[in-house]
């Protein structure tokens, strides 16, 4: 948890940061300085790398994090993504009061895949009992406006849910109905922070008012068919998984305060001044050192860390002693049951009276898993930026493995040694080269020259990769690089075409460019983007798009991996025309289907122009080994090209998924008839078609909403194709359990699309 801003624009009287025992916030900087953000990000990345963590969760908190503003938050998010994502999947979240949330911030959170939780206590009376401005004014409409923004389709991916602090003086039915009306993915019901020294309010003679209040909401929730996730109730069921407040799972939260101090979970601020402190900070101490602090370590001990009363309790494994802070009593410290002990016992009895829904048929899928998260996310039709980041990371891992396999086939160790050196000295430069979509096809060619269509001369790719990375890093280097057809191609940068080079040439990286020598031939190339390219140097051209730069790749020899003829290098006017069309098509995708645009932004790096074919003037393609690229026939209409980009990027994403998970049973002779092809297709081909057509359906549905015309007919056709294809797949019994889940979820997304189009 990162306290990126230590002040707040509300004055909630139940806030444990400002209103309870701990007042250390007064001596902390208002906002977390950039140097502290960098140090925190490095510590988290270091911890993930050393422990090979599959995922880390970072929550931006405060105070109020939105007080940083869009520019300040962008700096924090970019630093976290840059430092941490090379080592693990980063789950970014934020907790906010929502008062300052606007469209610009929502777009920022979608861009960086930040899940946003909003603090909201229900109807106006309930919310304004505590959550008010310093002048006493209501925050209710401000928060409802924020929740309405998050519910919009273009922002919905960032809507994490609502945190609601309980006050038993409020009407539980009205609170429940107000929460339900905001259509949250999840609700966290929070017991107000209290201790044995400062017990919670208990109006009236009822010994368990909190359990009775929550029990009323639980009954409404069950009777309504559990229309939203309520974390407390789900956690209290047997096997519910637990949370920080319930169960015996080890504590897994550390806080980094605005000054860089490591602290324990910050609810401890309700106990006494300095209760959360460790004496450590991110500048001098690692995550492991902070986690070994005795007060943190005791919460890793499960039942052994609890008092004797709790250890003897029959619901110990589900209650877990309640929230750690709620056990505090002067004299005995935290060696006590929760101050809400009687309420928790009563609430568990209430939950037990309503058993949870039956689990899925397969136990494999009965609990959340990383596989389930990825497949469910992609089954929406687009997938979140974090999932795209995961897919790109796994594709990079495959490329690195192929690179290591090619090392033994390299004619020299010098290229490998240079790459190893650069990977340590300038890892981002090496990463940028290895993420180029046509590096992997080149490596596959080297290992098996007949594995892909296209050129058959499998030269050693390592020297060119090393020189390209050295150029990007600005680090001097000298290597002999193989020549193919009088050309040296440096991935991501361009090709030098120079007759007479022979089979190899010496390439020397110098400031601002490189020098090539082969016999009597010598050429110096200065990589100045503002100057005309020197003779023979054909730089890779790019197009500015919202996510950065998109390459028009018409020079790399391994772009010929699509089974369709590609163009030779486009002349200047043709390249500029294609660039304008691609840039405009990208804007069209953002207009029509923002969630798919975010997926494009997250991974599409290059477009390969296919050679014109009078018989098929409109063609597009993807290649399994070229993640990050699609191929299209140059076409002047950006509306048409936008559909092609979305369609082909679906194939690229699904191909990356199939590199990770088996969705189709292997070695089948099954063929399935589909409405979009005359010939029966294998199950994987149908799966690819269904997934691509789901996205195209969503594009046409969006267009039909503003300009029905032909768009409605297109939408109806693709909707029918996708539905029939998905149903045929499910009926074919050719899918694995994971595949059935994926297609089932996809089918659900399709029904939502259909309903939304009415």
LOLOLO-722034 format. One record per residue (C-alpha): residue in one letter; x, y, z. Coordinates in steps of 0.5 Angstrom, whole numbers, padded with zeros to 4 digits, always signed. Layout:
<recs>
AXYZ...
</recs>
This chain:
<recs>
X+0000+0000+0000X+0003+0007-0002X+0001+0013+0001X+0002+0017-0005X-0001+0023-0001X-0002+0024+0006X-0008+0029+0006X-0015+0029+0005X-0020+0034+0002X-0026+0031+0006X-0026+0031+0014X-0029+0024+0016X-0030+0024+0023X-0029+0016+0023X-0022+0016+0020X-0017+0012+0023X-0011+0016+0020X-0013+0023+0022X-0018+0022+0028X-0016+0016+0032X-0010+0015+0036X-0004+0016+0031X-0002+0023+0029X+0004+0021+0025X+0001+0024+0019X+0003+0031+0022X+0010+0030+0021X+0010+0027+0014X+0010+0031+0007X+0004+0032+0004X+0006+0028-0002X+0010+0022-0004X+0017+0025-0007X+0019+0022-0014X+0025+0020-0011X+0021+0016-0005X+0016+0013-0011X+0023+0011-0015X+0026+0007-0008X+0019+0004-0007X+0018+0001-0014X+0025-0001-0014X+0024-0005-0007X+0018-0008-0009X+0021-0010-0016X+0027-0013-0012X+0023-0017-0008X+0019-0020-0013X+0025-0022-0017X+0028-0025-0011X+0022-0029-0009X+0020-0030-0016X+0013-0028-0015X+0008-0029-0020X+0004-0023-0018X+0004-0017-0013X-0001-0012-0011X+0000-0005-0010X-0005+0000-0008X-0005+0007-0008X-0008+0010-0002X-0008+0016+0003X-0010+0021+0005X-0013+0022-0002X-0009+0020-0008X-0013+0024-0013X-0010+0030-0010X-0004+0028-0014X-0008+0030-0020X-0007+0027-0027X+0000+0029-0028X+0002+0027-0021X-0001+0020-0022X+0001+0019-0029X+0008+0019-0026X+0007+0015-0020X+0004+0009-0025X+0009+0010-0030X+0015+0009-0025X+0011+0003-0022X+0010+0000-0029X+0017+0001-0031X+0020-0002-0025X+0016-0008-0023X+0013-0011-0029X+0019-0014-0032X+0019-0018-0026X+0012-0020-0025X+0005-0018-0026X+0003-0012-0023X-0004-0011-0020X-0005-0004-0019X-0011-0001-0015X-0013+0005-0012X-0018+0007-0006X-0021+0014-0006X-0027+0018-0004X-0028+0020-0011X-0029+0027-0010X-0024+0029-0015X-0025+0023-0020X-0027+0026-0027X-0026+0023-0034X-0019+0025-0035X-0017+0021-0029X-0022+0015-0031X-0018+0015-0038X-0011+0015-0034X-0014+0009-0030X-0016+0005-0036X-0009+0006-0039X-0005+0004-0034X-0010-0002-0032X-0012+0001-0025X-0018-0002-0021X-0021+0004-0017X-0025+0003-0010X-0029+0008-0008X-0031+0010-0001X-0039+0010+0000X-0043+0009+0006X-0050+0008+0002X-0056+0013+0002X-0055+0020+0003X-0057+0020+0011X-0052+0014+0012X-0046+0017+0007X-0047+0024+0010X-0047+0022+0017X-0039+0021+0017X-0036+0023+0010X-0037+0030+0009X-0033+0036+0008X-0029+0040+0013X-0035+0046+0012X-0040+0040+0014X-0042+0040+0007X-0045+0033+0004X-0040+0029-0001X-0046+0024-0003X-0047+0027-0010X-0040+0028-0011X-0039+0021-0010X-0045+0018-0014X-0042+0022-0020X-0035+0019-0019X-0039+0012-0019X-0043+0014-0025X-0036+0015-0029X-0033+0008-0027X-0040+0005-0029X-0039+0008-0036X-0037+0002-0041X-0031+0005-0043X-0029+0006-0036X-0032+0000-0033X-0025-0004-0033X-0023+0000-0028X-0029+0000-0023X-0026-0005-0017X-0032-0004-0012X-0034+0000-0006X-0032+0000+0001X-0038+0002+0006X-0036+0003+0013X-0042+0001+0018X-0046+0005+0022X-0051+0001+0026X-0055+0007+0027X-0056+0007+0019X-0062+0003+0016X-0059-0003+0013X-0064-0004+0008X-0063+0003+0005X-0056+0002+0005X-0056-0004+0001X-0061-0001-0004X-0056+0005-0005X-0050+0000-0006X-0054-0004-0011X-0056+0001-0015X-0049+0003-0016X-0048-0004-0020X-0041-0005-0016X-0037-0011-0018X-0035-0012-0011X-0037-0009-0004X-0033-0009+0002X-0037-0008+0009X-0032-0005+0014X-0033-0005+0021X-0032+0001+0024X-0025+0001+0027X-0025+0000+0035X-0021-0003+0041X-0022-0005+0048X-0020+0002+0050X-0025+0005+0045X-0030+0000+0044X-0035+0001+0038X-0042+0005+0039X-0047+0000+0041X-0054+0004+0042X-0059+0000+0046X-0059-0007+0050X-0058-0011+0044X-0051-0015+0045X-0049-0016+0038X-0052-0010+0034X-0047-0011+0028X-0048-0018+0027X-0056-0016+0027X-0055-0010+0022X-0050-0014+0017X-0055-0020+0018X-0061-0016+0015X-0056-0014+0009X-0054-0022+0008X-0061-0024+0008X-0063-0019+0003X-0057-0021-0001X-0058-0028-0001X-0066-0027-0003X-0064-0023-0009X-0059-0028-0012X-0053-0025-0009X-0053-0020-0015X-0046-0017-0013X-0040-0020-0009X-0040-0018-0002X-0033-0020+0001X-0034-0020+0008X-0040-0025+0007X-0036-0029+0002X-0030-0030+0006X-0034-0032+0012X-0036-0038+0009X-0032-0045+0010X-0027-0045+0005X-0028-0037+0003X-0021-0036+0003X-0021-0030+0008X-0019-0023+0008X-0014-0019+0013X-0020-0018+0017X-0022-0026+0018X-0019-0032+0017X-0012-0035+0019X-0008-0033+0012X-0001-0030+0014X-0001-0022+0014X+0001-0020+0007X+0000-0012+0007X+0006-0007+0008X+0005+0000+0008X+0010+0005+0005X+0008+0012+0008X+0009+0019+0004X+0016+0020+0007X+0018+0012+0005X+0017+0009+0012X+0015+0002+0012X+0009+0001+0017X+0005-0005+0019X-0002-0005+0016X-0005+0002+0017X-0011+0000+0021X-0007+0000+0027X-0007+0007+0027X-0013+0006+0031X-0009+0003+0037X-0004+0008+0040X+0001+0013+0037X+0006+0010+0033X+0003+0003+0033X+0004+0002+0026X+0011+0004+0026X+0017-0001+0024X+0023+0004+0024X+0025+0002+0017X+0024+0006+0011X+0025+0004+0003X+0032+0007+0003X+0035+0003+0007X+0031-0003+0008X+0028-0009+0004X+0021-0012+0004X+0024-0018+0007X+0027-0014+0013X+0021-0010+0014X+0017-0017+0014X+0021-0020+0019X+0019-0014+0024X+0017-0018+0030X+0010-0014+0030X+0009-0016+0023X+0012-0023+0024X+0007-0025+0029X+0001-0024+0024X+0005-0030+0020X+0004-0035+0025X-0004-0037+0024X-0007-0039+0030X-0001-0039+0034X-0001-0032+0034X-0007-0031+0037X-0010-0031+0044X-0012-0037+0048X-0019-0035+0048X-0019-0035+0040X-0015-0042+0040X-0020-0045+0044X-0026-0042+0039X-0030-0047+0035X-0030-0042+0029X-0022-0040+0029X-0021-0042+0022X-0026-0037+0020X-0026-0032+0024X-0018-0032+0025X-0019-0027+0031X-0022-0021+0027X-0018-0015+0025X-0011-0015+0028X-0012-0007+0030X-0019-0009+0034X-0016-0014+0039X-0012-0008+0042X-0012-0007+0050X-0008-0003+0054X-0004-0008+0059X-0005-0014+0054X-0003-0011+0048X-0006-0015+0042X-0007-0021+0046X-0014-0021+0046X-0020-0023+0042X-0023-0018+0037X-0027-0012+0041X-0033-0015+0036X-0032-0022+0038X-0039-0023+0040X-0042-0020+0033X-0037-0024+0029X-0039-0031+0032X-0047-0029+0031X-0045-0027+0024X-0042-0033+0022X-0048-0037+0025X-0052-0032+0020X-0048-0034+0014X-0048-0041+0016X-0056-0041+0016X-0055-0040+0008X-0050-0044+0005X-0046-0042-0001X-0048-0043-0008X-0046-0050-0011X-0039-0050-0013X-0037-0051-0021X-0037-0058-0023X-0030-0058-0024X-0026-0057-0017X-0020-0055-0022X-0024-0048-0023X-0028-0048-0016X-0023-0042-0013X-0020-0036-0017X-0013-0038-0020X-0009-0034-0025X-0011-0038-0031X-0018-0037-0029X-0017-0029-0028X-0013-0029-0035X-0018-0033-0039X-0024-0029-0036X-0021-0023-0037X-0020-0024-0044X-0027-0027-0045X-0030-0020-0045X-0028-0020-0052X-0022-0015-0051X-0018-0016-0044X-0015-0011-0039X-0008-0008-0040X-0005-0012-0034X-0007-0018-0038X-0004-0016-0045X+0002-0014-0040X+0002-0021-0038X+0001-0024-0045X+0007-0020-0048X+0011-0022-0042X+0010-0029-0043X+0012-0028-0051X+0018-0025-0049X+0020-0030-0044X+0019-0035-0050X+0024-0031-0055X+0029-0031-0049X+0029-0038-0049X+0029-0039-0056X+0035-0034-0056X+0039-0038-0051X+0038-0044-0056X+0041-0041-0061X+0047-0039-0057X+0050-0046-0059X+0049-0045-0066X+0052-0038-0066X+0059-0038-0070X+0062-0034-0065X+0061-0033-0057X+0062-0025-0058X+0055-0023-0060X+0052-0027-0054X+0057-0024-0049X+0055-0017-0052X+0048-0019-0051X+0049-0021-0043X+0053-0015-0042X+0048-0010-0045X+0042-0014-0041X+0046-0012-0035X+0048-0005-0037X+0042-0003-0041X+0036-0008-0040X+0031-0003-0043X+0035-0003-0050X+0035-0011-0050X+0028-0011-0048X+0026-0007-0054X+0030-0011-0059X+0027-0017-0057X+0020-0015-0056X+0020-0013-0064X+0015-0018-0067X+0020-0021-0072X+0026-0023-0067X+0022-0029-0065X+0021-0032-0073X+0028-0031-0074X+0030-0035-0068X+0025-0040-0070X+0028-0040-0077X+0035-0041-0074X+0033-0047-0070X+0029-0050-0076X+0029-0047-0083X+0023-0050-0085X+0019-0048-0079X+0016-0042-0083X+0014-0040-0090X+0018-0035-0093X+0026-0034-0094X+0030-0040-0093X+0037-0037-0091X+0037-0038-0084X+0043-0034-0082X+0046-0033-0075X+0041-0027-0072X+0045-0026-0065X+0050-0021-0068X+0045-0016-0071X+0041-0017-0065X+0047-0015-0060X+0049-0009-0065X+0041-0006-0065X+0041-0007-0057X+0048-0003-0057X+0046+0002-0062X+0039+0003-0058X+0043+0004-0051X+0049+0008-0054X+0054+0003-0052X+0060+0002-0056X+0061-0005-0059X+0064-0008-0065X+0062-0015-0068X+0062-0019-0075X+0055-0019-0077X+0052-0024-0083X+0050-0021-0089X+0044-0023-0093X+0042-0021-0100X+0047-0015-0099X+0043-0012-0093X+0045-0012-0086X+0038-0011-0082X+0038-0009-0075X+0031-0010-0072X+0027-0004-0069X+0032+0001-0073X+0032-0001-0080X+0037-0004-0086X+0043-0002-0089X+0043-0004-0097X+0050-0004-0099X+0053-0008-0105X+0059-0012-0104X+0059-0013-0097X+0060-0021-0098X+0057-0026-0093X+0059-0022-0087X+0061-0015-0085X+0065-0011-0079X+0060-0007-0075X+0062-0002-0070X+0057+0002-0066X+0060+0009-0065X+0056+0016-0062X+0050+0017-0066X+0051+0011-0071X+0055+0006-0073X+0060+0004-0078X+0061-0002-0083X+0067-0005-0086X+0067-0011-0091X+0074-0011-0095X+0074-0005-0099X+0067-0003-0097X+0066+0002-0092X+0060+0006-0090X+0058+0011-0084X+0051+0011-0082X+0049+0017-0077X+0042+0015-0074X+0039+0023-0074X+0032+0022-0075X+0032+0030-0077X+0037+0029-0083X+0036+0025-0089X+0038+0018-0089X+0045+0017-0092X+0045+0013-0098X+0043+0005-0097X+0040+0006-0090X+0033+0005-0090X+0030+0006-0083X+0024+0003-0080X+0019+0008-0081X+0013+0009-0075X+0007+0012-0074X+0005+0016-0068X-0001+0013-0064X-0004+0014-0058X+0000+0009-0054X+0007+0011-0057X+0010+0009-0064X+0007+0004-0069X+0012+0001-0074X+0010+0000-0081X+0015-0006-0082X+0017-0007-0089X+0024-0009-0089X+0025-0014-0084X+0026-0021-0088X+0022-0025-0082X+0016-0021-0083X+0015-0026-0089X+0012-0031-0084X+0004-0030-0086X+0004-0035-0091X+0002-0029-0096X+0006-0025-0100X+0009-0018-0097X+0010-0012-0100X+0017-0010-0102X+0019-0003-0098X+0014+0002-0100X+0016+0009-0103X+0015+0015-0099X+0008+0017-0101X+0006+0010-0100X+0009+0009-0094X+0006+0016-0091X-0001+0014-0094X-0001+0008-0090X+0001+0011-0084X-0004+0017-0084X-0009+0011-0085X-0007+0007-0079X-0006+0013-0075X-0014+0015-0077X-0016+0008-0076X-0013+0008-0069X-0017+0014-0067X-0023+0010-0070X-0022+0004-0066X-0022+0009-0060X-0028+0012-0062X-0032+0005-0063X-0029+0001-0058X-0025+0004-0053X-0023-0003-0049X-0021-0006-0055X-0017+0000-0057X-0013+0000-0050X-0012-0008-0052X-0009-0005-0058X-0005+0000-0054X-0002-0005-0050X+0001-0010-0055X+0001-0008-0062X+0007-0005-0064X+0008-0007-0072X+0004-0007-0078X+0006-0011-0084X+0003-0009-0091X+0001-0015-0095X+0002-0015-0103X-0004-0012-0107X-0008-0018-0110X-0013-0016-0115X-0017-0023-0113X-0017-0021-0106X-0016-0013-0105X-0018-0014-0097X-0013-0018-0094X-0011-0019-0087X-0007-0024-0083X-0003-0026-0076X+0003-0031-0075X+0003-0035-0068X+0011-0033-0068X+0010-0026-0069X+0006-0023-0063X+0006-0016-0063X+0004-0015-0071X-0001-0016-0076X-0001-0016-0083X-0006-0012-0088X-0007-0010-0095X-0006-0002-0095X-0013+0001-0096X-0015+0008-0096X-0021+0007-0091X-0019+0008-0084X-0026+0005-0082X-0025-0001-0086X-0017-0002-0083X-0020-0001-0076X-0024-0007-0076X-0018-0011-0079X-0014-0009-0074X-0019-0011-0068X-0020-0017-0072X-0013-0019-0073X-0011-0017-0066X-0016-0022-0063X-0012-0027-0067X-0005-0025-0064X-0008-0025-0057X-0011-0032-0057X-0005-0035-0060X-0001-0032-0054X-0006-0035-0050X-0005-0042-0053X+0002-0042-0052X+0000-0042-0045X-0006-0046-0044X-0009-0052-0047X-0016-0050-0049X-0017-0055-0055X-0016-0063-0053X-0010-0065-0057X-0010-0070-0063X-0017-0069-0065X-0020-0071-0072X-0026-0067-0071X-0028-0062-0076X-0034-0057-0074X-0038-0053-0079X-0039-0046-0078X-0043-0040-0082X-0037-0036-0084X-0033-0042-0088X-0036-0047-0093X-0031-0052-0091X-0031-0055-0084X-0026-0053-0079X-0021-0056-0074X-0023-0054-0067X-0018-0049-0066X-0019-0045-0072X-0027-0045-0070X-0024-0042-0063X-0020-0037-0067X-0026-0035-0071X-0031-0034-0065X-0026-0030-0061X-0024-0025-0067X-0032-0025-0069X-0034-0023-0062X-0029-0017-0063X-0032-0015-0070X-0039-0016-0067X-0038-0011-0061X-0035-0006-0067X-0041-0006-0071X-0046-0006-0065X-0042+0001-0063X-0043+0004-0070X-0050+0002-0070X-0052+0005-0064X-0050+0012-0067X-0051+0011-0075X-0055+0004-0076X-0055+0004-0083X-0051-0002-0086X-0048-0002-0079X-0054-0006-0076X-0054-0011-0081X-0046-0012-0080X-0047-0013-0073X-0053-0018-0074X-0049-0022-0078X-0043-0022-0074X-0047-0023-0068X-0050-0030-0071X-0044-0032-0073X-0041-0032-0067X-0046-0035-0063X-0047-0041-0067X-0039-0042-0067X-0039-0042-0060X-0045-0046-0059X-0042-0051-0064X-0035-0051-0060X-0039-0052-0054X-0043-0058-0057X-0037-0061-0060X-0034-0064-0054X-0027-0062-0057X-0025-0057-0051X-0021-0058-0045X-0024-0056-0038X-0021-0049-0039X-0023-0048-0046X-0030-0050-0044X-0030-0045-0039X-0027-0039-0044X-0032-0041-0049X-0038-0041-0044X-0035-0034-0041X-0035-0031-0048X-0042-0034-0050X-0044-0030-0044X-0040-0024-0046X-0044-0025-0053X-0051-0025-0049X-0049-0018-0046X-0047-0015-0053X-0054-0018-0056X-0058-0015-0050X-0054-0008-0050X-0056-0008-0057X-0063-0008-0057
</recs>
